């Protein structure tokens, strides 16, 4: 006679069956891959940092909801771990080490050059490599020669050139500068001065100001306006730049503005509650006017999810996250940062039928081929057409071949290729 089965045996079998079902379900969703972010999510630049985070998170949610990525036959979903560094380089480095050691993140996003420069000193350490996704327009990010970096936005030199040419076409010849202090602002002022003066223009005054701590710019503006400039080159964080514009108009300035690429016209308009104060302004194009088929739908979705206006920081980081996902799949690894970086050319092109901004490739130095988008607000406060500047083609012939494949209504401009870019 066989012994009866112990009650514990069927209970154990039931436990194993349940666990098997759980593991099977988990396997269908895939393993979890952590993507890191270190940046300002508190303090004076918190909103800027959060906009970047929102774009990354939005892309991750879409990627995960569509089943994640397939790497070497295994499924992976993404998880974003974000750490605050308040633009402190030492804290940024500590955050990167934590993201790499504790979370095994092969990739870390960051949107501030001063902290990126510190991160670039450690991300190539043998055995501790990680890829930096850098949201900064400064040419110095590429000039550093870090081989494990992908730089997301177009170089600000593309804006220096195009903004200058637009200003020249307006008949403006005299410029006064009231630009933010710091390494980024200093670079912008120096690059603009050099290009503008070579173009034949005049710099009548240079009065930098701290856009992060000051709220009264009357001293700098009074000195600049006393030189009777045709336009003011201004900019720093958009919220502070709005104050500068308002104060300049209150001082009686009726000339033009050229905004450095950190300051966004649509964001400023949202603060000022009117485009009239922005009359006669040249700057980065408004997100709502981005001329890709998918941009309007993306903007609408972003506003619904985050209950705020869409920004370039969110949009560019969103598309960059999709590029990262494609590069990881192409690399066939979720751990080897060197292989992931090497696979990035295979992630492109990302075109406007699916993505709000287009990425056409990547330079050997790591900057994504993303057009600089320029727009002008006229004397009545009306936004003009968006012009897109392609800066990555080595010659006009290749640019012309590219342009011939584009819709005829698009306004493309060719910029002479520079070695850094």
C-alpha positions in Angstrom: 0.0 0.0 0.0 1.4 3.4 -1.0 1.8 6.0 1.7 -0.6 8.9 1.3 0.9 12.2 0.1 1.8 14.6 2.9 -0.3 17.8 3.1 3.1 19.6 2.9 3.9 18.1 -0.4 0.9 19.5 -2.2 1.4 22.9 -0.5 5.0 22.9 -1.6 3.9 22.0 -5.1 1.4 24.9 -5.1 4.1 27.3 -3.9 6.4 26.2 -6.7 3.6 26.6 -9.3 2.8 30.1 -8.1 6.5 31.0 -8.2 6.8 29.6 -11.6 3.9 31.7 -12.9 5.4 34.8 -11.3 8.8 34.1 -12.8 7.2 33.4 -16.2 5.3 36.7 -16.0 8.4 38.6 -14.9 10.3 37.1 -17.8 7.7 38.3 -20.3 8.3 41.8 -19.1 12.1 41.4 -19.2 14.9 42.3 -16.8 15.2 45.8 -15.5 18.0 48.0 -16.8 18.8 51.2 -14.8 19.5 54.4 -16.6 21.0 57.1 -14.4 20.4 60.9 -14.2 22.4 63.3 -12.1 21.5 67.0 -12.3 19.7 69.9 -10.6 16.3 68.7 -9.4 16.3 71.1 -6.5 17.7 74.6 -6.1 17.8 77.5 -8.7 18.0 75.3 -11.7 15.5 72.6 -10.6 12.9 73.3 -13.3 15.5 73.0 -16.0 16.7 69.7 -14.6 13.1 68.4 -14.2 12.3 69.3 -17.8 15.2 67.0 -18.9 14.0 64.3 -16.5 10.5 64.5 -17.9 11.7 63.9 -21.5 13.7 60.9 -20.5 10.9 59.4 -18.4 8.3 60.0 -21.2 10.5 58.0 -23.6 11.2 55.3 -21.1 7.4 54.8 -20.4 6.8 54.5 -24.2 9.7 52.0 -24.7 8.5 49.9 -21.7 4.9 49.9 -22.7 5.8 48.6 -26.1 7.7 45.7 -24.6 11.1 47.1 -23.8 14.2 46.3 -25.8 15.6 43.0 -27.1 19.3 42.5 -26.4 20.9 39.2 -27.4 17.5 37.4 -27.2 16.7 38.8 -23.7 14.1 41.4 -23.0 14.9 44.5 -20.9 12.8 47.3 -19.6 14.2 50.6 -18.4 14.1 52.2 -15.0 15.3 55.8 -14.5 17.1 56.5 -11.2 17.6 60.2 -10.7 19.9 61.8 -8.2 20.1 65.5 -7.3 23.5 67.3 -7.5 22.4 70.9 -7.4 25.1 71.7 -10.1 27.8 70.7 -7.6 30.6 68.8 -9.6 31.7 66.8 -6.5 28.2 65.6 -5.8 27.7 64.8 -9.5 30.8 62.6 -9.4 29.6 60.9 -6.2 26.2 60.3 -7.8 27.8 58.7 -10.9 29.8 56.3 -8.7 26.7 55.4 -6.8 24.7 54.9 -10.0 27.4 52.7 -11.4 28.3 50.7 -8.3 24.9 50.3 -6.6 22.6 50.3 -9.6 24.9 49.0 -12.3 23.8 51.8 -14.7 25.8 51.8 -17.9 24.6 55.3 -18.9 24.1 58.6 -17.0 22.4 61.7 -18.3 23.4 65.2 -17.2 22.5 68.7 -18.4 25.1 71.1 -17.1 28.6 71.5 -18.5 30.4 72.2 -15.1 29.2 68.9 -13.7 29.7 67.1 -17.1 33.3 68.2 -17.1 33.8 66.6 -13.7 32.0 63.4 -14.8 34.2 63.1 -17.9 37.2 62.7 -15.6 35.9 59.4 -14.2 33.7 57.7 -16.8 36.5 56.1 -18.7 38.1 54.4 -15.6 39.0 50.9 -16.5 36.4 48.5 -15.2 34.1 51.3 -14.1 33.2 52.8 -17.5 29.8 54.4 -18.1 28.4 56.4 -21.0 27.6 60.1 -20.5 24.5 61.5 -22.3 25.4 65.2 -22.2 22.8 67.9 -22.7 25.0 70.9 -23.4 25.6 73.0 -26.4 29.1 74.1 -25.5 31.8 73.0 -28.0 34.1 72.3 -25.1 32.2 69.1 -24.4 33.5 67.6 -27.7 36.8 69.2 -27.5 37.6 67.3 -24.2 38.0 64.2 -26.3 36.0 61.9 -24.0 35.3 58.7 -26.0 32.3 57.6 -23.9 30.2 60.7 -24.4 27.1 61.4 -26.6 26.3 65.1 -26.8 22.6 65.8 -27.5 21.8 69.4 -28.6 23.4 71.3 -31.5 26.5 73.3 -30.8 25.9 76.9 -29.7 28.3 78.1 -32.4 25.5 77.2 -34.9 23.3 79.7 -33.2 26.1 82.3 -33.0 26.4 82.2 -36.8 22.7 82.1 -37.7 21.6 84.7 -35.2 24.3 87.0 -36.4 23.3 86.6 -40.0 19.6 87.2 -39.1 20.6 90.3 -37.2 22.7 91.6 -40.1 19.8 91.1 -42.5 17.7 93.3 -40.1 20.2 96.1 -40.7 21.5 95.9 -37.1 25.2 96.8 -36.8 25.7 97.8 -33.1 25.3 95.2 -30.3 25.5 95.5 -26.5 25.8 92.4 -24.4 24.1 91.6 -21.1 24.7 87.9 -20.9 24.8 85.5 -17.9 28.0 85.1 -16.0 29.9 81.8 -15.8 31.8 79.6 -18.2 28.9 79.0 -20.6 28.0 82.7 -20.8 31.7 83.7 -21.1 32.1 81.3 -24.1 29.0 82.6 -25.7 30.0 86.2 -25.4 33.5 85.5 -26.7 32.2 83.5 -29.7 29.6 86.1 -30.6 32.1 89.0 -30.3 34.5 87.2 -32.6 32.0 86.4 -35.2 30.1 89.7 -35.1 33.2 91.8 -35.4 34.5 89.7 -38.2 31.2 90.2 -39.9 31.7 94.0 -39.6 29.5 94.6 -36.6 30.4 96.6 -33.5 30.2 95.6 -29.8 29.3 98.8 -28.0 29.2 97.4 -24.4 29.7 94.2 -22.5 28.0 94.0 -19.1 27.6 90.4 -17.9 25.3 89.7 -15.0 24.5 86.8 -12.7 21.2 85.5 -14.0 21.1 82.9 -11.1 21.2 85.4 -8.2 20.2 88.8 -9.5 16.7 90.2 -10.1 17.5 93.8 -10.8 19.5 94.4 -14.0 18.9 98.1 -14.3 22.6 99.0 -13.8 23.9 96.7 -16.5 21.0 97.7 -18.9 21.4 101.4 -18.3 25.1 101.2 -19.1 24.4 99.1 -22.2 21.5 101.3 -23.5 23.6 104.4 -23.1 25.7 103.2 -26.0 22.6 103.2 -28.3 22.8 99.7 -29.6 20.6 98.4 -32.4 20.1 95.2 -30.3 20.9 93.5 -27.1 22.5 90.1 -26.9 21.0 88.7 -23.7 20.3 85.4 -22.0 20.7 82.8 -19.3 17.9 80.9 -17.7 14.6 81.7 -19.4 12.8 83.0 -16.3 15.5 85.5 -15.6 15.8 86.5 -19.2 12.2 87.4 -19.1 13.0 89.9 -16.3 15.8 91.4 -18.4 13.5 91.9 -21.4 10.8 93.5 -19.2 13.3 95.8 -17.5 14.9 96.8 -20.8 11.5 97.8 -22.3 10.6 99.7 -19.1 13.8 101.7 -19.6 12.6 102.7 -23.0 14.5 100.3 -25.2 12.7 99.8 -28.5 15.5 97.9 -30.4 15.9 94.2 -30.9 16.9 91.2 -28.8 19.1 88.3 -29.7 18.8 85.5 -27.1 21.5 83.0 -26.4 20.3 79.4 -26.8 19.7 78.7 -23.1 16.9 81.3 -23.1 13.8 80.1 -25.0 11.3 82.6 -26.5 8.2 80.5 -26.0 9.0 80.0 -22.4 9.7 83.7 -21.9 6.4 84.5 -23.6 4.6 82.2 -21.2 6.1 84.1 -18.3 5.4 87.6 -19.7 1.9 86.5 -20.8 2.4 88.4 -24.1 4.6 88.2 -27.2 4.6 92.0 -27.6 7.5 92.6 -25.3 9.4 90.1 -27.4 8.9 92.1 -30.6 12.0 92.2 -32.8 13.6 89.2 -31.1 15.8 86.4 -32.7 16.2 83.2 -30.8 15.6 79.4 -30.7 12.4 78.4 -32.3 9.2 77.8 -30.2 8.6 74.1 -29.5 5.0 74.5 -30.8 6.3 75.5 -34.2 8.7 72.6 -34.7 8.1 71.5 -38.3 7.9 67.7 -37.9 4.7 65.7 -38.4 4.9 64.2 -34.9 5.8 67.3 -32.9 2.2 68.6 -32.4 1.0 65.2 -31.0 4.0 64.9 -28.8 3.6 68.4 -27.4 -0.1 67.7 -26.7 0.7 64.4 -24.9 3.5 66.1 -22.9 1.2 68.8 -21.7 -1.5 66.2 -20.7 1.0 64.1 -18.7 3.1 66.8 -17.0 0.5 69.7 -16.8 3.1 72.2 -18.1 4.4 73.6 -21.3 6.7 71.5 -23.4 10.4 72.6 -23.6 13.3 71.8 -25.8 15.0 70.2 -22.8 12.2 67.7 -22.6 11.9 67.1 -26.3 15.6 66.7 -27.1 16.2 64.3 -24.1 13.1 62.4 -25.1 14.4 61.6 -28.6 17.9 61.0 -27.3 16.5 58.3 -25.0 15.0 56.6 -27.9 18.4 56.8 -29.7 20.0 55.3 -26.6 17.6 52.4 -26.6 18.3 51.6 -30.3 22.1 51.8 -29.7 21.9 49.3 -26.8 20.0 46.9 -29.0 22.5 47.4 -31.8 25.4 46.9 -29.4 24.0 43.6 -28.1 25.0 44.4 -24.5 23.5 46.2 -21.5 26.7 46.4 -19.6 29.5 47.4 -22.0 29.5 51.2 -22.3 32.3 51.1 -24.9 30.2 48.9 -27.2 27.1 50.9 -26.6 28.9 54.1 -27.6 30.3 52.4 -30.7 26.9 51.3 -31.8 25.3 54.8 -31.8 25.7 55.4 -35.5 23.4 52.4 -36.1 20.6 54.2 -34.1 20.1 56.9 -36.8 18.3 58.4 -38.5 15.4 59.2 -36.2 12.9 61.1 -38.4 10.0 63.4 -37.8 7.3 60.9 -38.7 7.9 59.2 -35.3 9.9 61.6 -33.3 9.3 65.3 -32.5 12.9 66.2 -33.3 15.0 64.6 -36.0 18.5 63.1 -35.4 20.4 62.4 -38.6 23.6 60.8 -37.3 26.5 61.5 -34.9 30.0 63.0 -35.3 33.1 61.1 -34.5 33.5 63.3 -31.4 30.0 62.3 -30.2 27.7 65.2 -31.0 24.3 64.1 -32.5 23.4 65.6 -35.9 20.5 67.8 -34.7 19.6 70.9 -36.5 19.7 74.3 -34.9 16.2 75.8 -35.1 15.9 79.6 -35.5 12.9 81.9 -35.4 12.2 85.6 -35.3 9.4 87.5 -33.6 8.4 90.5 -35.7 7.5 94.1 -34.7 3.9 93.1 -34.0 4.9 90.1 -31.8 4.2 87.5 -34.4 6.4 84.5 -34.8 7.9 83.9 -38.2 8.8 80.7 -40.0 11.2 78.2 -38.4 14.6 77.9 -40.1 16.8 74.8 -39.6 20.5 75.0 -39.8 22.5 71.9 -40.7 26.0 72.3 -39.3 27.4 68.7 -39.8 27.9 68.4 -43.5 31.5 68.6 -44.7 30.5 70.4 -47.9 27.6 72.2 -49.7 27.2 69.4 -52.2 26.3 66.9 -49.5 24.0 69.4 -47.9 22.2 70.0 -51.2 21.7 66.3 -51.7 20.2 66.1 -48.3 17.9 69.1 -48.8 16.7 67.7 -52.1 15.2 64.8 -50.2 13.4 67.1 -47.8 9.8 68.5 -48.1 10.1 71.7 -50.2 8.3 73.8 -47.5 11.1 73.2 -45.0 13.5 76.1 -44.5 17.0 74.5 -44.4 20.3 76.5 -44.1 23.8 75.3 -44.7 26.5 76.1 -42.2 30.1 75.6 -42.9 31.4 72.5 -41.1 33.8 73.0 -38.3 36.3 70.4 -37.1 35.0 70.4 -33.5 31.5 69.7 -34.6 
